[in-house]
Amino acid sequence: MSLAELGRYSRNEALIIAGRLESEGIAAIVFDGDMAIGDGSDLLIPVRVMVDADDFDEARAIISDR
């Protein structure tokens, strides 16, 4: 399994996107979601949504429909 970065989003948006992909049967991982959460700057740090490289095109098509 090779991961590909689907995009960088705010923490909440990344979690919503990952949930949408999961509901379509595509495994998605949110990286960096808990960075700097202690000092409140977590909303300023982009969060990466990662998917399997084989699912990248399908995932991109799903999120482009939103």
N, C-alpha and C positions, 0 to 999 in steps of 0.2 A: 504494500500500500504506500503510495506516494501522495503526499498532501499538496494541494495547490491553494493559494490564497484567492478567495473569491472577491474579497474587498475589505476595506476598513471603514468602520462605522462607529457611531456612538454606542456605548455599552448596551443601552436598551434596544436600539435598533438591531444590533448584532444578535441579541437573544431572540428577538422576534423573527429575524431572517432564519436563524438556525432552527427555530421551531417550525417555521413554514416548510423548510427543506425536509426536516424529519417527518412531517406529516405527508410529504410526497415520497417518502421512502429513501431519501438521500441522507446519509450520515453527515452531520456537520459538527465541527468543533469550534468553540469560541476561545481564542487565545487572548491573553492579556486582560480579561474581563475584570480581574480583581486587582489590577495594578493601582497603587496609590489610593485605595479605597479608604484607608485609615485617615488620611488628611483631607479627604473630600475632593481631590483633584481627579478622581476617576472619570468624571464627565468630560475632562479635557483630553484624555489619552485615547487615541483611536484603538478600537478593538478589532482584531482580525477574525474573519470567518473563514475557516479552512474546510475543504472538502477533498475527497479522494480525486486524484487527477482524472480518473476514468469518468467521474460524474460531473466534471467541471462544466462542460457545455450544457448539460441538462439543467444543472443548478443555476447557471447564468440565465438561461431562458425562463426559469421559474421566477427568479427575482426581478427580471425585467418586466414581468407582467403585473407587478404590484403597483 
